[in-house]
Amino acid sequence: MNPPIEEAKNILRKKSPEPEALRLIPETMARKYITIPVAIEGNILRVAMTNPSDILALEALASSSQMRIEPEAASPEEILEAIDFNYKNYEEIEKQISNITLSQEIKKIDRQLIADPNTEAPVAQVLSLIIDEAVKARASDIHLHPGEDKLRVRYRIDGTLHDMFSLPLTTLTQIISRIKIMANMNIADHHRPQDGQFSVKAKGRLIDIRVAIIATVCGEMAVLRLLDKSRATLNLSELGFLPESLNKYESMLKVPYGVILVSGPTGAGKTTTLYASLNSLDQTSRNIITVEDPVEYRFSSINQIQVNVRAGITFASGLRSILRLDPDVILIGEIRDAETANIAIQSALTGHLVLSSIHANDSVGVVLRLLDLGVEPFLVSSALIGVVSQRMVRRICSHCARPIKASPEEIIIYAQEMGEEKTEFIQGAGCKSCANSGYRGRTGIFEILCNSDDIKTLLLKGASSGELRNQAIKEGMVTLVKDGLEKVKRNITTPAEILRNAYTVA
């Protein structure tokens, strides 16, 4: 009798599938039947599967492996996670690389690729496998970095770059050409920077890929940003807001007109927060228009405008045109210059809700940034609803979490911010589920400043950043560091992540 799934929950975490067993069952079959081979014992192949009594699946596995199948129960999530981790296509990539003919007639190869974008040529297979592996690894970016003797393939996973494997440098030209063809770039131009976009289907999901290519001293390097459309449909409650912070931000979104700004460095999740904010608004009775560079995710019920400098569509000109289209809510991808900042403020004062992002170190820094861009203090105090400053931090891997003694620095900072002492924190020890990093997934930490009457008064008086910050904290603003350490207290992340991403010396 097979054990129930609850009793066998940790089967795959205790047993790493043997490489010999994995070779007996193809990945496509493993995904089809949601099963994974675990071990070979004589003439018996032990497999983990969601339904050990599925006769058709057992027969298919026996036929493929030519062995007797001994099933064990496991959860679907556990099996799919094990499939992603254990089935690596690096050997297949090497096989396809060996099939690439290093012909001197590169232009001829390029013409063939242009004529048939769906070609099964080895270079196309290599690019497809690289993307598939990135999706399986939950990567947000693929980096192709040419060196003096090899092409490094790196994935950014949970905000951190990892060297995955390397390819012969002789394959660089063909791989870059293939990417340019997919993204509708000029394959003959090897000197000027180029940007493009294309879509692929990987592991059953439609992935939009944004491409940037630039020439380096060792050849052209490329960065591919993977845009998973499921991220565009996140709700505010899924971003990592603490309950009190979420209530404060949702109250800001209920104000009928004014400006709400989201700040943070590149990769801090600003666009995700803005899209989640739009998802929380009533899209039926409101005309929502965005101007973005680029349009990362597309919504059926929102009018989105792509910045096109050559056609004369910039953030400023696009925003000026939007005002004639009877909008209720306007999203500006980013406030980069004085003209855009002033038009955004004027739009808010004429009865529109304006959402945008801006680069600043913290929430008070956003206010000073607007003043630095030439917006008058009385306009900022009148139009600004509030500011969200945010960062992304890695989550502790739930599979290998355990208490670990804290460093002296972590103990001191935690005591200063939280008003209590703690000498042990939960951290990930490293396991196969998190690729031995101790982290799996990311969450946000937030600092929310509401533009109260007292802060407006300070703004009009020309108060310093310290005075504005002290007043905001007095009114209940939770700083980035404190919000992060609150998540440390709840065993979501580690002090090291907060110190790395949010801590600044006063």
C-alpha positions in Angstrom: 0.0 0.0 0.0 1.4 3.4 -1.0 1.8 6.1 1.6 -0.5 9.1 1.4 0.9 12.4 0.0 1.0 14.0 3.4 3.2 11.2 4.8 5.5 11.2 1.8 5.8 15.0 1.6 9.6 15.0 2.0 10.5 12.1 -0.2 12.2 14.1 -2.8 13.9 16.4 -0.3 15.5 13.4 1.5 16.4 11.6 -1.7 18.1 13.2 -4.7 17.2 11.5 -7.9 20.0 9.4 -9.2 21.5 10.5 -12.6 21.2 6.9 -13.9 17.5 6.9 -13.1 16.9 10.2 -14.7 18.3 9.0 -18.0 15.6 6.3 -18.2 12.6 8.7 -18.3 12.6 11.7 -20.7 11.7 15.1 -19.2 8.7 15.4 -21.5 7.3 12.1 -20.1 8.1 13.2 -16.6 6.1 16.4 -17.0 3.3 14.7 -18.8 2.6 12.3 -16.0 3.9 14.6 -13.2 6.5 12.0 -12.1 10.2 11.7 -11.6 12.5 8.7 -11.3 14.3 8.5 -8.0 16.5 5.4 -7.9 17.3 2.1 -9.5 17.2 -1.1 -7.3 18.1 -4.1 -9.4 15.4 -4.4 -12.0 13.1 -1.9 -10.2 12.8 1.8 -10.9 11.5 3.7 -8.0 9.5 6.8 -9.0 7.7 9.6 -7.2 4.3 10.5 -8.7 1.1 12.3 -7.7 -1.1 9.3 -8.4 0.7 5.9 -7.8 -2.5 4.0 -8.9 -2.5 5.6 -12.4 -2.2 2.4 -14.5 -1.6 4.2 -17.9 1.2 6.2 -16.4 2.8 3.2 -14.9 2.6 1.3 -18.1 4.2 4.2 -20.1 7.0 4.5 -17.6 7.6 0.7 -17.6 7.7 0.7 -21.4 10.1 3.7 -21.6 12.5 2.3 -18.9 12.1 -1.4 -19.6 12.0 -1.9 -15.8 9.4 -2.7 -13.2 8.0 0.5 -11.6 7.8 1.0 -7.9 5.8 4.2 -7.3 5.8 6.5 -4.2 3.4 9.3 -3.5 4.5 12.9 -3.6 2.8 16.3 -4.1 2.7 17.8 -7.6 4.6 20.9 -6.4 7.4 18.8 -5.0 7.7 16.7 -8.2 7.6 19.7 -10.6 10.2 21.5 -8.5 12.4 18.3 -8.7 11.9 18.1 -12.5 13.0 21.7 -12.9 16.1 21.2 -10.7 17.3 17.8 -11.9 16.6 17.8 -15.7 19.3 20.0 -17.0 19.8 20.4 -20.8 23.5 21.4 -20.6 24.5 18.2 -22.3 22.0 18.8 -25.1 23.4 22.3 -25.4 26.9 20.9 -25.8 25.6 18.4 -28.4 24.0 21.2 -30.4 27.2 23.3 -30.1 29.2 20.5 -31.6 26.8 20.4 -34.5 27.3 24.0 -35.4 29.4 24.2 -38.5 32.0 27.0 -37.9 31.6 28.1 -41.5 33.4 31.1 -42.8 30.2 32.0 -44.7 28.5 33.6 -41.7 26.4 35.8 -43.9 25.0 32.8 -45.7 24.0 31.3 -42.3 22.3 34.5 -41.4 20.3 34.6 -44.6 19.1 31.1 -43.9 18.0 32.1 -40.4 16.2 35.1 -41.7 14.4 33.1 -44.3 13.2 30.6 -41.7 12.8 32.1 -38.2 11.5 28.7 -37.0 14.6 26.8 -38.3 15.8 23.8 -36.4 19.4 24.7 -37.0 21.7 23.9 -34.1 22.3 27.6 -33.2 18.5 28.1 -32.9 18.3 25.0 -30.7 21.1 26.3 -28.5 19.3 29.6 -27.9 16.0 27.8 -27.2 17.7 25.6 -24.6 19.4 28.5 -22.9 16.0 30.2 -22.6 14.3 27.0 -21.3 17.0 26.5 -18.7 16.6 30.1 -17.6 12.8 29.8 -17.2 13.3 26.5 -15.2 15.8 28.3 -12.9 13.4 31.2 -12.3 15.8 33.7 -13.9 14.8 37.2 -14.6 17.7 37.9 -17.0 20.1 36.0 -19.2 23.6 37.5 -19.7 25.8 36.5 -22.6 29.2 37.8 -21.8 32.1 37.3 -24.3 35.5 36.9 -22.8 39.0 36.4 -24.3 38.6 32.6 -24.7 34.9 31.7 -24.0 31.3 33.0 -23.9 30.0 33.1 -20.4 26.2 32.3 -19.9 24.9 33.9 -16.7 21.5 33.9 -15.1 20.2 36.5 -12.7 18.1 34.5 -10.1 16.4 36.3 -7.2 18.4 39.4 -8.0 21.9 37.8 -8.0 24.0 36.8 -11.0 25.1 33.2 -11.3 27.7 31.7 -13.8 25.8 28.7 -15.3 28.1 27.4 -18.0 30.3 28.6 -20.9 30.3 28.1 -24.6 33.1 28.3 -27.2 33.7 31.9 -28.2 33.5 30.8 -31.8 29.7 30.4 -31.4 29.2 34.1 -30.3 28.6 35.5 -33.8 25.9 33.0 -34.7 24.1 33.2 -31.3 24.0 37.0 -31.4 22.9 36.9 -35.0 20.1 34.5 -34.1 19.0 36.8 -31.2 19.0 39.9 -33.6 16.8 38.0 -36.1 14.3 37.1 -33.4 14.2 40.6 -32.1 14.0 42.3 -35.5 17.4 44.0 -35.2 20.0 44.9 -37.9 22.3 41.9 -38.0 24.8 43.7 -40.2 25.4 46.4 -37.5 28.0 45.2 -35.0 29.0 48.5 -33.5 26.0 50.5 -32.4 23.9 49.5 -29.4 20.5 47.9 -30.3 17.3 47.1 -28.5 14.5 44.7 -29.4 11.9 42.3 -28.2 10.5 38.9 -29.1 8.2 36.2 -27.5 8.7 32.5 -27.0 6.9 29.7 -25.4 8.9 28.0 -22.7 7.6 25.3 -20.3 4.1 25.9 -21.4 4.2 29.7 -20.6 4.4 32.6 -23.0 7.5 34.6 -22.2 8.2 38.1 -23.6 12.0 38.7 -23.9 13.5 42.2 -24.0 16.9 42.3 -25.6 19.8 44.8 -25.4 23.0 44.3 -27.3 26.2 46.3 -27.3 29.7 45.8 -28.6 32.6 45.2 -26.2 36.3 44.7 -26.7 35.7 40.9 -26.9 32.7 41.0 -29.1 29.0 41.8 -28.8 27.4 41.1 -25.4 23.6 40.6 -24.9 21.3 40.8 -22.0 17.8 39.2 -22.3 15.2 40.3 -19.8 12.5 37.5 -19.3 9.1 39.0 -18.7 6.7 36.4 -17.3 3.2 37.7 -17.9 1.9 36.1 -14.7 3.9 38.8 -12.8 1.7 41.5 -14.4 -1.4 40.2 -12.7 -0.1 40.3 -9.1 -2.2 41.9 -6.5 -0.9 44.5 -4.0 -1.2 41.9 -1.2 1.2 39.6 -3.0 4.1 42.1 -3.1 5.2 41.9 0.5 3.4 44.9 2.1 2.9 44.5 5.9 -0.8 44.8 6.7 -0.6 48.4 8.1 1.5 49.5 5.1 -0.9 47.9 2.7 -3.8 49.8 4.3 -1.9 53.0 4.1 -1.1 52.6 0.4 -4.6 51.5 -0.6 -5.9 54.6 1.1 -3.6 56.7 -1.0 -4.9 55.0 -4.2 -8.5 56.0 -3.2 -7.7 59.7 -3.5 -9.4 60.9 -6.7 -6.5 63.1 -8.0 -2.9 63.8 -7.2 0.5 62.2 -7.7 1.7 58.9 -6.2 5.4 58.2 -6.8 7.3 54.9 -6.5 11.1 55.1 -6.0 14.0 52.7 -5.8 17.0 51.5 -7.8 16.8 49.5 -11.0 15.4 46.1 -10.3 13.6 47.2 -7.1 10.2 46.2 -8.4 8.8 49.6 -9.2 7.0 48.6 -12.4 5.5 45.6 -10.6 4.1 47.8 -7.9 2.7 50.3 -10.4 1.0 47.5 -12.4 -0.4 46.0 -9.2 -1.7 49.4 -8.3 -3.5 49.6 -11.7 -5.0 46.1 -11.1 -6.5 47.3 -7.8 -8.3 50.3 -9.5 -11.7 50.1 -11.1 -10.9 49.7 -14.8 -14.5 49.6 -16.0 -15.6 53.1 -15.1 -12.2 54.7 -15.5 -10.2 55.6 -18.5 -6.7 54.5 -17.7 -3.8 55.5 -20.0 -0.1 54.7 -19.6 3.0 56.0 -21.4 5.9 53.6 -20.9 9.5 52.9 -22.1 9.2 50.1 -22.9 5.7 48.6 -22.5 6.7 45.5 -20.5 3.3 43.9 -20.0 0.1 44.4 -22.0 -3.4 44.7 -20.5 -6.6 44.3 -22.4 -8.5 47.0 -20.5 -5.8 49.7 -20.3 -4.6 52.0 -23.1 -0.8 51.8 -23.3 1.5 54.1 -25.3 5.1 53.2 -26.2 7.7 55.9 -26.0 9.2 56.4 -29.5 11.8 59.2 -29.6 12.2 58.9 -33.4 8.5 59.5 -33.8 8.5 62.4 -31.3 6.8 60.4 -28.5 8.6 61.1 -25.3 7.3 60.9 -21.7 6.6 64.6 -21.8 5.0 64.8 -25.3 3.0 61.6 -24.7 1.8 62.9 -21.3 0.8 66.2 -23.0 -1.2 64.3 -25.6 -2.9 62.0 -23.0 -4.5 65.0 -21.3 -6.6 65.6 -24.4 -7.9 62.0 -24.3 -10.1 62.4 -21.2 -8.1 60.2 -18.8 -9.0 59.4 -15.2 -5.8 57.7 -14.3 -2.4 58.3 -15.9 0.7 56.1 -15.5 4.0 57.5 -16.5 6.7 54.9 -16.7 9.4 57.2 -15.2 9.9 60.9 -14.4 13.3 61.6 -15.8 13.4 65.3 -16.5 11.9 68.7 -15.4 9.4 68.9 -18.3 7.8 65.5 -17.4 7.8 66.3 -13.7 6.0 69.6 -14.2 3.4 68.2 -16.6 2.8 65.3 -14.2 2.2 67.8 -11.3 -0.1 70.0 -13.5 -2.0 66.9 -14.6 -2.7 66.0 -10.9 -3.8 69.5 -10.1 -6.3 69.4 -13.0 -8.1 66.4 -11.6 -6.2 63.3 -12.6 -4.7 60.5 -10.5 -1.1 60.2 -11.7 1.2 57.2 -10.9 4.8 57.2 -11.8 8.3 56.0 -10.8 11.3 58.1 -10.0 14.9 57.3 -9.0 15.7 58.3 -5.4 17.3 56.6 -2.4 14.3 57.0 -0.1 10.9 58.5 0.2 12.1 61.9 1.4 14.7 61.9 -1.4 11.8 61.8 -3.9 10.4 65.1 -2.6 13.8 66.7 -2.8 14.3 65.2 -6.3 11.1 66.9 -7.5 12.3 70.2 -6.1 15.7 69.6 -7.8 13.9 69.1 -11.1 12.5 72.6 -10.7 8.9 71.9 -9.4 7.9 74.7 -7.1 7.5 73.7 -3.4 3.9 74.9 -3.3 3.0 72.7 -6.3 4.7 69.6 -4.7 2.8 70.2 -1.4 -0.5 70.6 -3.3 -0.3 67.8 -5.8 1.7 65.0 -4.0 -0.4 62.3 -2.3 2.5 60.2 -1.1 5.6 58.3 -1.9 6.6 54.6 -1.8 10.3 53.8 -1.6 11.0 50.1 -2.1 13.7 47.4 -2.5 13.6 43.7 -3.3 15.1 41.2 -0.8 15.5 37.4 -1.1 13.2 35.1 0.9 14.6 32.4 3.1 14.3 29.0 1.5 11.6 27.1 3.5 13.2 23.8 2.8 16.5 24.4 4.5 15.6 27.1 7.0 17.3 26.8 10.5 18.4 29.1 13.4 21.9 30.5 13.0 23.8 32.7 15.4 23.8 36.3 14.3 26.9 38.5 13.8 27.6 41.3 16.2 26.7 43.9 13.5 23.3 42.2 12.9 22.6 42.1 16.7 23.4 45.8 17.2 21.3 47.0 14.2 18.3 44.8 15.1 18.4 46.1 18.7 18.6 49.7 17.5 15.7 49.5 15.1 13.4 47.0 16.8 14.1 47.9 20.4 14.7 44.3 21.4 17.6 41.9 21.5 17.9 38.8 19.4 21.0 36.6 19.0 19.7 34.0 16.6 17.9 34.4 13.2 16.4 32.0 10.8 18.6 31.4 7.7 18.8 29.0 4.8 21.6 26.4 5.1 21.5 25.7 1.4 19.8 22.8 -0.4 18.9 21.6 -3.9 15.6 23.5 -3.9 17.5 26.8 -3.6 20.6 25.8 -5.5 22.5 25.9 -2.2 22.0 29.7 -1.9 19.8 29.5 1.2 17.2 31.8 -0.5 14.3 31.1 -2.8 12.1 33.8 -4.3 11.9 37.5 -3.4 9.6 39.9 -1.6 9.5 43.7 -1.2 10.3 46.0 1.7 8.6 49.4 1.7 8.8 52.9 3.1 5.6 54.9 2.7 5.5 58.7 3.2 2.0 60.3 3.2 2.0 64.0 2.4 0.3 65.3 5.6 -0.5 68.9 6.5 2.6 69.1 8.7 4.8 67.9 5.9 3.2 70.3 3.5 4.0 73.1 6.0 7.6 72.0 6.3 7.9 71.9 2.5 6.7 75.5 2.1 9.2 76.5 4.8 12.1 74.9 2.9 12.8 72.3 5.5 15.8 70.0 5.2 15.6 66.3 4.4 16.3 65.4 8.1 13.4 67.6 9.3 11.0 66.0 6.7 12.2 62.5 7.6 11.8 63.1 11.4 8.3 64.4 10.9 7.3 61.5 8.7 8.6 59.0 11.3 6.8 60.9 14.0 3.6 60.5 12.0 4.1 56.7 11.8 6.3 56.2 8.7 8.1 52.8 8.8 11.6 53.1 7.4 12.9 50.7 4.8 15.3 49.1 7.4 12.6 48.7 10.0 10.1 47.3 7.5 12.9 44.8 6.5 13.7 43.9 10.0 10.0 43.3 10.7 10.2 40.7 8.0 13.3 39.3 9.6 11.3 39.0 12.8 8.6 37.1 10.9 11.3 34.7 9.5 10.7 35.9 5.9 14.2 37.2 5.1 17.6 37.6 6.9 19.4 40.6 8.5 22.2 40.2 5.9 19.7 40.9 3.1 18.4 44.0 4.8 21.9 45.3 5.4 22.8 44.6 1.8 19.8 46.3 0.2 18.5 49.0 2.6 20.9 50.0 5.3 22.7 53.3 4.9 25.1 55.0 7.3 23.5 58.1 8.9 
